[in-house]
Amino acid sequence: MLQEFEILRRFRDVIVSGRIGLIKPGTEIYHVALEVMDHPEPANVLFIDNSLPNVEAADALGFRTHHFKHAEGLETALLCEGLL
């Protein structure tokens, strides 16, 4: 995934569920992500996913979220977040 989508290599931390063996929308994966990122507040993390249940789970835990539908929408969201 990281090789196929160059844009992902620009981020400091990218958590891929298949790589760590946890399934979303289970809450454990979100806690692992926070641990990998050295325990930021969820409100300081932008969670991006194409699955609405996964986005809703992250939102319920206090993450900023983006429901990915297409590249243009993600680009707009990243610009609005000041990340691009």
N, C-alpha and C positions, 0 to 999 in steps of 0.2 A: 504494500500500500504506500509506504513512504517513498519507494522508488518510482511508482507509477504517478503519484501526485506530488510534483515538485513543491507546490505551495506548502505542503505539510512540513517540509524540512525547514521552513522559516520559523517555526514555532519552537520555543525552548522545550516544552513538554508536550508529547502526543501520546495518549494512552489508547492502545488498541486492545479491545476486549479479548480477541482470539489469542493475542500474544501472552496475556497474563492469566488466561483461563477462567475468567469471571464473565457472567452474563448480565447485561443490562435488561431490564431496568432494576435489577437487584441493587440494593443500596451499597453493598460491600465494594463494588467497583468504584463508586464515587469517592468513598473514603480512601481507597488505595490511591486514587488519583491525587487527592489532597496530600496524602503522605509523600508521594513521589515529588510533589511540588513544594515540599517543606512546609506543609500545613498553613496555606493561606486561608483567609476567610472565604467561604464559597462565593460571597458577593463580589469578590475580586477575580473570579474565574469565569471565563466565557466557555460554556459547554455547547458544542455543535454536534448535531446528529440528524440523520434523515428519518428517524423513527420518532413519531410524536409521543408514544409512551415513555421512551427514554428521555426525551426533552422534558416531559411533565415530571418525571421522577427527579431529575436534576433541579428543576425549578422548585419543587417541594422541599428540596434540601438547601435552597437559598442561592443556587448558582445563577448567574446571568446565563441566558440560553438563546440559542438560535436554532430554529427548525429548518434544516437544510432541505431545499427543494430544487435549487439550481445555483450554478456558479455565480451568476449575476447578483442574486439575492444575498449570497454569502459575502461577496465583495462589498456590497452596500452596507451590510451589517458590520463588517470589519472596519470599514471607513467610519461609520457612526460611532463605533467603540474606540476609535483612535488607534486601531491596531495596524492599519495600512496607511 
